[in-house]
Amino acid sequence: MIGTDAVGSDHDFDSSKEEFAPGDRSRLWESHRVGTDLEYYQIEKLTRLAQLPSRGFIVACFPTKLARASAGWVRPVAIFGL
């Protein structure tokens, strides 16, 4: 699982648009294609990451089920003192 406080781990939209303009699809939505070969979970737009310690916690993610969707939102929770 990877998580970020940004809208994603891909290039920003302006950079992606410039790279895609000449037809180079190899760098378009790179992080989303990682799941083609290796299953992983990507969580975006996380908040309050600066409040987490550098170690000593785990993260549990409680998903919301959406019919016929390939993505959805979760409620990530940091659990301390384990």
DSSP file (Angstrom, degrees, kcal/mol; ACC not computed):
  #  RESIDUE AA STRUCTURE BP1 BP2  ACC     N-H-->O    O-->H-N    N-H-->O    O-->H-N    TCO  KAPPA ALPHA  PHI   PSI    X-CA   Y-CA   Z-CA
    1    1 A M              0   0    0      0, 0.0     2,-0.4     0, 0.0    41,-0.2   0.000 360.0 360.0 360.0 138.8    0.0    0.0    0.0
    2    2 A I  E     -a   42   0A   0     39,-2.7    41,-2.6     2,-0.0     2,-0.3  -0.959 360.0-171.2-125.9 150.4    1.2    3.5   -0.8
    3    3 A G  E     -a   43   0A   0     -2,-0.4     2,-0.3    39,-0.2    41,-0.2  -0.984   4.8-179.7-140.8 152.1   -0.3    6.7    0.4
    4    4 A T        -     0   0    0     39,-2.0    42,-2.4    -2,-0.3     5,-0.1  -0.984  33.9-135.7-146.9 154.8    0.2   10.4   -0.4
    5    5 A D  S    S+     0   0    0     -2,-0.3    39,-0.1    40,-0.3     2,-0.1   0.451  86.5  84.2 -88.4  -0.7   -1.3   13.7    0.7
    6    6 A A  S    S-     0   0    0      2,-0.1    39,-2.8    39,-0.1    40,-0.2  -0.309 100.8 -98.0 -90.4 178.6   -1.4   14.8   -2.9
    7    7 A V  S    S-     0   0    0      1,-0.2     2,-0.3    37,-0.2    37,-0.1   0.525  98.2 -31.8 -75.6  -3.9   -4.1   14.1   -5.5
    8    8 A G        -     0   0    0      2,-0.1    -1,-0.2    35,-0.1    -2,-0.1  -0.936  57.0-103.3 169.1 175.6   -1.9   11.2   -6.7
    9    9 A S  S    S+     0   0    0     -2,-0.3     3,-0.1    -3,-0.1     2,-0.1   0.323  87.3  96.9-104.8   7.3    1.6   10.0   -7.2
   10   10 A D  S    S-     0   0    0      1,-0.2    -2,-0.1    20,-0.1     3,-0.1  -0.297  90.9 -73.4 -81.8 175.0    1.7   10.6  -10.9
   11   11 A H        -     0   0    0     16,-0.3    -1,-0.2     1,-0.1    18,-0.1  -0.274  63.1 -89.8 -60.6 155.8    3.1   13.7  -12.5
   12   12 A D     >  -     0   0    0      1,-0.1     4,-2.5    -3,-0.1     5,-0.2  -0.248  42.3-104.0 -64.0 162.1    1.1   16.8  -12.2
   13   13 A F  H  > S+     0   0    0      1,-0.2     4,-2.5     2,-0.2     5,-0.2   0.873 118.1  52.0 -61.0 -41.1   -1.5   17.4  -14.9
   14   14 A D  H  > S+     0   0    0      2,-0.2     4,-2.0     1,-0.2    -1,-0.2   0.928 112.7  44.8 -63.8 -44.2    0.4   20.1  -16.7
   15   15 A S  H  > S+     0   0    0      1,-0.2     4,-2.4     2,-0.2     5,-0.2   0.911 113.2  51.2 -64.8 -41.4    3.6   18.0  -17.0
   16   16 A S  H  X S+     0   0    0     -4,-2.5     4,-2.4     1,-0.2    -2,-0.2   0.905 108.5  51.7 -61.9 -40.9    1.6   15.0  -18.0
   17   17 A K  H  X S+     0   0    0     -4,-2.5     4,-1.6     1,-0.2    -1,-0.2   0.908 110.8  47.9 -63.1 -42.2   -0.1   17.0  -20.8
   18   18 A E  H  < S+     0   0    0     -4,-2.0    -2,-0.2     1,-0.2    -1,-0.2   0.906 114.1  46.2 -65.4 -41.7    3.2   18.2  -22.1
   19   19 A E  H  <>S+     0   0    0     -4,-2.4     5,-0.9     1,-0.2    -2,-0.2   0.844 114.9  47.2 -70.2 -33.3    4.7   14.7  -22.1
   20   20 A F  H ><5S+     0   0    0     -4,-2.4     3,-2.8    -5,-0.2    -1,-0.2   0.759  91.3  82.7 -79.4 -24.5    1.6   13.2  -23.7
   21   21 A A  T 3<5S+     0   0    0     -4,-1.6    -1,-0.2     1,-0.3    -2,-0.2   0.869  91.9  47.3 -51.0 -44.9    1.4   15.8  -26.4
   22   22 A P  T 3 5S-     0   0    0      0, 0.0    -1,-0.3     0, 0.0    -2,-0.1   0.478 127.3 -99.9 -78.6   4.1    4.0   14.1  -28.7
   23   23 A G  T < 5S+     0   0    0     -3,-2.8     2,-1.1     1,-0.2    -3,-0.2   0.585  71.7 148.9  94.8  11.0    2.2   10.8  -28.1
   24   24 A D    > < +     0   0    0     -5,-0.9     3,-0.6     1,-0.2    -1,-0.2  -0.676  13.6 171.0 -82.3  99.4    4.5    9.3  -25.4
   25   25 A R  G >   +     0   0    0     -2,-1.1     3,-1.4     1,-0.2    -1,-0.2   0.558  56.7  89.1 -83.8  -8.2    2.1    7.2  -23.4
   26   26 A S  G 3  S+     0   0    0      1,-0.3    -1,-0.2    -3,-0.1    -6,-0.1   0.753  95.0  37.8 -64.9 -23.9    4.9    5.6  -21.3
   27   27 A R  G X  S+     0   0    0     -3,-0.6     2,-0.7    -8,-0.1     3,-0.6   0.301  88.0 112.6-109.9   9.4    4.8    8.3  -18.7
   28   28 A L  T <  S-     0   0    0     -3,-1.4     5,-0.1     1,-0.3    -3,-0.0  -0.750  98.8 -15.9 -87.3 117.3    1.0    8.9  -18.6
   29   29 A W  T >> S+     0   0    0     -2,-0.7     4,-1.1   -18,-0.1     3,-0.6   0.909  80.8 172.6  57.5  47.6   -0.5    7.8  -15.3
   30   30 A E  H X> S+     0   0    0     -3,-0.6     3,-0.9     1,-0.2     4,-0.6   0.902  70.7  50.4 -53.3 -49.6    2.6    5.8  -14.4
   31   31 A S  H >4 S+     0   0    0      1,-0.3     3,-0.6     2,-0.2     4,-0.4   0.812 105.4  57.6 -66.5 -27.4    1.6    4.9  -10.8
   32   32 A H  H <4 S+     0   0    0     -3,-0.6     3,-0.5     1,-0.2    -1,-0.3   0.782 102.6  55.1 -71.8 -25.3   -1.8    3.6  -11.9
   33   33 A R  H X< S+     0   0    0     -4,-1.1     3,-1.9    -3,-0.9     4,-0.5   0.597  83.9  83.6 -83.8 -10.1   -0.1    1.1  -14.3
   34   34 A V  G XX S+     0   0    0     -3,-0.6     4,-1.9    -4,-0.6     3,-1.3   0.887  82.3  64.6 -56.8 -37.7    2.0   -0.4  -11.5
   35   35 A G  G 34 S+     0   0    0     -3,-0.5    -1,-0.3    -4,-0.4    -2,-0.1   0.561  83.2  77.1 -65.2  -8.0   -1.1   -2.5  -10.6
   36   36 A T  G <4 S+     0   0    0     -3,-1.9    -1,-0.3     1,-0.1    -2,-0.2   0.896 114.4  16.2 -66.7 -40.0   -0.8   -4.3  -14.0
   37   37 A D  T <4 S+     0   0    0     -3,-1.3     2,-0.4    -4,-0.5    -2,-0.2   0.682 134.6  34.2-106.0 -24.3    2.1   -6.4  -12.8
   38   38 A L  S  < S-     0   0    0     -4,-1.9    -1,-0.3     2,-0.0     2,-0.2  -0.971  78.7-127.4-140.7 119.0    1.9   -6.1   -9.0
   39   39 A E        +     0   0    0     -2,-0.4     2,-0.3    -3,-0.1    -4,-0.1  -0.446  44.9 149.5 -68.0 133.2   -1.3   -5.7   -7.0
   40   40 A Y        -     0   0    0     -2,-0.2     2,-0.4    -5,-0.0    -5,-0.0  -0.969  41.2-121.3-155.0 166.2   -1.2   -2.7   -4.6
   41   41 A Y        -     0   0    0     -2,-0.3   -39,-2.7     2,-0.0     2,-0.5  -0.946  19.7-160.5-116.0 136.7   -3.4   -0.2   -3.0
   42   42 A Q  E     -a    2   0A   0     -2,-0.4     2,-0.5   -41,-0.2   -39,-0.2  -0.973   4.0-169.2-121.0 123.2   -3.0    3.5   -3.6
   43   43 A I  E     -a    3   0A   0    -41,-2.6   -39,-2.0    -2,-0.5     2,-0.3  -0.956  11.4-171.6-115.4 126.8   -4.5    6.0   -1.2
   44   44 A E        +     0   0    0     -2,-0.5   -37,-0.2   -41,-0.2   -39,-0.2  -0.730  55.5  29.9-116.7 162.9   -4.6    9.7   -2.2
   45   45 A K  S    S+     0   0    0    -39,-2.8   -40,-0.3    -2,-0.3    -1,-0.2   0.821  71.9 172.3  61.9  36.6   -5.4   13.0   -0.5
   46   46 A L        -     0   0    0    -42,-2.4     2,-0.3    -3,-0.2    -1,-0.2  -0.426  14.8-153.5 -71.4 151.1   -4.5   11.9    3.0
   47   47 A T        +     0   0    0      1,-0.1    -1,-0.0    -2,-0.1   -43,-0.0  -0.834  62.5  26.2-124.0 163.6   -4.4   14.6    5.7
   48   48 A R    >   +     0   0    0     -2,-0.3     3,-1.3     1,-0.1     4,-0.3   0.728  65.3 144.7  61.4  27.1   -2.6   15.1    9.0
   49   49 A L  G >   +     0   0    0      1,-0.3     3,-1.6     2,-0.2    -1,-0.1   0.825  64.4  65.2 -64.2 -30.2    0.4   13.0    8.0
   50   50 A A  G 3  S+     0   0    0      1,-0.3    -1,-0.3     0, 0.0    -2,-0.1   0.705  93.0  63.1 -65.6 -18.4    2.7   15.4    9.9
   51   51 A Q  G <  S+     0   0    0     -3,-1.3    -1,-0.3     2,-0.0    -2,-0.2   0.583  85.2  94.7 -81.9  -9.8    1.0   14.3   13.1
   52   52 A L  S <  S-     0   0    0     -3,-1.6     2,-0.1    -4,-0.3     5,-0.0  -0.575  78.1-121.5 -81.9 143.9    2.2   10.7   12.7
   53   53 A P        -     0   0    0      0, 0.0     4,-0.1     0, 0.0    -1,-0.1  -0.335  28.6-108.6 -72.6 166.7    5.3    9.4   14.4
   54   54 A S  S    S-     0   0    0      1,-0.1     2,-0.3     2,-0.1     3,-0.1   0.708  95.1  -7.4 -71.6 -18.4    8.1    8.1   12.1
   55   55 A R  S    S+     0   0    0      1,-0.1    -1,-0.1     3,-0.0     3,-0.1  -0.963  93.3  78.6-161.5 173.5    7.3    4.5   13.4
   56   56 A G  S    S+     0   0    0      1,-0.3    25,-0.9    -2,-0.3    26,-0.4   0.744  79.1  83.6  91.5  25.4    5.3    2.6   16.0
   57   57 A F  E     -B   80   0B   0     23,-0.2    -1,-0.3    24,-0.1     2,-0.3  -0.979  56.5-146.8-149.8 161.6    1.9    2.5   14.3
   58   58 A I  E     -B   79   0B   0     21,-2.0    21,-3.1    -2,-0.3     2,-0.5  -0.858  18.1-129.2-123.4 164.9   -0.1    0.6   11.8
   59   59 A V  E     -B   78   0B   0     -2,-0.3     2,-0.4    19,-0.2    19,-0.2  -0.964  15.8-168.2-119.2 129.7   -2.7    1.8    9.4
   60   60 A A  E     -B   77   0B   0     17,-2.7    17,-3.0    -2,-0.5     2,-0.5  -0.938   8.7-156.6-111.3 138.9   -6.2    0.2    9.0
   61   61 A C  E     -B   76   0B   0     -2,-0.4    -2,-0.0    15,-0.2    17,-0.0  -0.968   3.1-159.5-122.0 122.0   -8.3    1.2    6.0
   62   62 A F  E     -B   75   0B   0     13,-1.7    13,-2.0    -2,-0.5     2,-0.1  -0.873  21.4-148.3-102.1 108.9  -12.1    0.8    6.1
   63   63 A P  E     -B   74   0B   0      0, 0.0     2,-0.5     0, 0.0    11,-0.2  -0.316   8.6-135.1 -81.5 158.5  -13.4    0.8    2.6
   64   64 A T        -     0   0    0      9,-1.9     2,-0.3    -2,-0.1     9,-0.2  -0.957  27.0-128.6-106.1 126.1  -16.7    2.0    1.2
   65   65 A K        -     0   0    0     -2,-0.5     2,-0.4     7,-0.1     7,-0.0  -0.597  26.0-174.7 -79.6 133.0  -18.3   -0.4   -1.3
   66   66 A L    >   -     0   0    0     -2,-0.3     3,-1.1     3,-0.1     2,-0.1  -0.996  27.4-117.1-127.3 128.9  -19.3    1.0   -4.6
   67   67 A A  T 3  S-     0   0    0     -2,-0.4     3,-0.1     1,-0.2    -2,-0.0  -0.425  91.6  -4.6 -66.9 134.9  -21.2   -1.1   -7.2
   68   68 A R  T 3  S+     0   0    0      1,-0.2     2,-0.3    -2,-0.1    -1,-0.2   0.799 101.2 132.3  55.4  36.9  -19.4   -1.6  -10.5
   69   69 A A    <   -     0   0    0     -3,-1.1    -1,-0.2     1,-0.1    -3,-0.1  -0.881  52.2-156.0-118.3 150.7  -16.4    0.6   -9.5
   70   70 A S  S    S+     0   0    0     -2,-0.3     2,-0.3    -3,-0.1    -1,-0.1   0.425  84.3  25.8 -99.9  -1.3  -12.7    0.0   -9.8
   71   71 A A        +     0   0    0     -5,-0.0     2,-0.3     2,-0.0    -1,-0.1  -0.973  62.2 160.2-152.7 163.2  -12.0    2.6   -7.0
   72   72 A G        -     0   0    0     -2,-0.3     2,-0.3    -3,-0.1    -7,-0.1  -0.911  38.8 -79.8-165.3-171.5  -13.6    4.1   -4.0
   73   73 A W        -     0   0    0     -2,-0.3    -9,-1.9    -9,-0.2     2,-0.3  -0.718  33.8-162.4-107.7 159.6  -12.8    5.9   -0.8
   74   74 A V  E     -B   63   0B   0     -2,-0.3   -13,-0.0   -11,-0.2     0, 0.0  -0.886  23.8-126.6-131.3 162.8  -11.6    4.6    2.5
   75   75 A R  E     -B   62   0B   0    -13,-2.0   -13,-1.7    -2,-0.3     2,-0.3  -0.899  32.7-157.2-107.3  97.5  -11.4    5.9    6.1
   76   76 A P  E     -B   61   0B   0      0, 0.0     2,-0.4     0, 0.0   -15,-0.2  -0.593  10.3-171.1 -79.1 137.5   -7.7    5.4    7.0
   77   77 A V  E     -B   60   0B   0    -17,-3.0   -17,-2.7    -2,-0.3     2,-0.4  -0.994  16.5-142.3-132.1 127.4   -7.0    5.1   10.7
   78   78 A A  E     -B   59   0B   0     -2,-0.4     2,-0.5   -19,-0.2   -19,-0.2  -0.765  16.3-157.4 -87.6 132.2   -3.6    5.1   12.4
   79   79 A I  E     -B   58   0B   0    -21,-3.1   -21,-2.0    -2,-0.4     3,-0.3  -0.955  11.3-164.5-115.1 122.5   -3.4    2.8   15.4
   80   80 A F  E     +B   57   0B   0     -2,-0.5   -23,-0.2   -23,-0.2   -24,-0.1  -0.578  55.9  36.3-103.5 162.4   -0.7    3.5   18.0
   81   81 A G              0   0    0    -25,-0.9    -1,-0.2    -2,-0.2   -24,-0.1   0.761 360.0 360.0  74.8  29.9    0.8    1.5   20.8
   82   82 A L              0   0    0    -26,-0.4   -25,-0.1    -3,-0.3    -1,-0.1   0.455 360.0 360.0 -94.0 360.0    0.9   -2.0   19.3
